[in-house]
Amino acid sequence: MDKRNRDRGTFPKCIAYVENGRTCQMPATYVDVQRGGVVCAAHAPPVPSNLRDRIARKRIVYPTGGDL
C-alpha cells in the first residue's frame, strides 16, 4: 500500500480485469503474484488444498481472564 492510500485509510484498487475489459477497482487486500499486484477477494488466487487443510486444523487459543 502506498503512502497516499495509507494516510486516507483506503485500500489499493484491484488490478484484475473484468468482462467489460476494465479493471475491477474494488478494494484489494490479496497479493496475486501471477498478476503482479493486489486483488480483491473475488479475484484472489485459490489457496492450495494442502495449505488450506493446515490452516483449518490450527487451533485458536484465546487468553482467559487477566490483563491483555
C-alpha positions as CSV (number, residue, x, y, z in Angstrom):
1,M,0.0,0.0,0.0
2,D,1.5,3.3,-0.9
3,K,1.6,6.3,1.5
4,R,-1.3,8.2,-0.1
5,N,-3.7,5.3,0.4
6,R,-2.5,4.5,3.9
7,D,-3.0,8.1,5.0
8,R,-6.5,8.3,3.7
9,G,-7.4,4.9,5.3
10,T,-8.3,3.3,1.9
11,F,-7.1,0.2,0.2
12,P,-5.4,0.0,-3.1
13,K,-7.6,-1.0,-6.0
14,C,-8.0,-4.5,-7.5
15,I,-6.0,-4.8,-10.8
16,A,-7.9,-7.9,-12.1
17,Y,-9.7,-7.4,-15.4
18,V,-13.5,-8.0,-15.6
19,E,-15.7,-9.0,-18.6
20,N,-16.0,-5.4,-20.0
21,G,-12.2,-5.1,-20.3
22,R,-11.7,-2.7,-17.4
23,T,-10.0,-3.3,-14.1
24,C,-12.2,-4.3,-11.2
25,Q,-11.3,-1.3,-8.9
26,M,-12.7,-2.9,-5.7
27,P,-10.6,-2.5,-2.5
28,A,-7.7,-5.0,-2.8
29,T,-6.3,-7.0,0.1
30,Y,-4.7,-10.1,-1.5
31,V,-1.4,-10.3,-3.2
32,D,-1.5,-12.0,-6.6
33,V,2.0,-12.8,-7.8
34,Q,0.7,-14.1,-11.1
35,R,-1.0,-10.8,-11.9
36,G,1.8,-8.7,-10.4
37,G,-0.2,-6.7,-7.9
38,V,-3.1,-6.8,-5.4
39,V,-6.6,-8.1,-6.0
40,C,-10.0,-8.2,-4.2
41,A,-11.4,-11.3,-2.5
42,A,-13.4,-12.1,-5.7
43,H,-10.3,-12.3,-7.8
44,A,-7.9,-13.7,-5.1
45,P,-5.9,-16.8,-6.2
46,P,-7.2,-20.1,-4.6
47,V,-5.4,-21.4,-1.6
48,P,-3.7,-24.8,-2.3
49,S,-5.7,-27.6,-0.6
50,N,-2.7,-28.8,1.5
51,L,-2.2,-25.3,2.9
52,R,-6.0,-24.8,3.4
53,D,-6.1,-28.0,5.5
54,R,-3.2,-27.0,7.6
55,I,-4.8,-23.6,8.3
56,A,-8.2,-25.2,9.2
57,R,-6.6,-27.5,11.7
58,K,-4.8,-24.9,13.7
59,R,-6.5,-24.2,17.0
60,I,-7.0,-20.6,18.1
61,V,-6.3,-20.2,21.8
62,Y,-7.8,-17.2,23.5
63,P,-6.4,-15.8,26.8
64,T,-8.6,-16.4,29.8
65,G,-9.1,-13.5,32.2
66,G,-6.3,-11.2,33.3
67,D,-4.9,-8.2,31.6
68,L,-4.4,-8.3,27.9
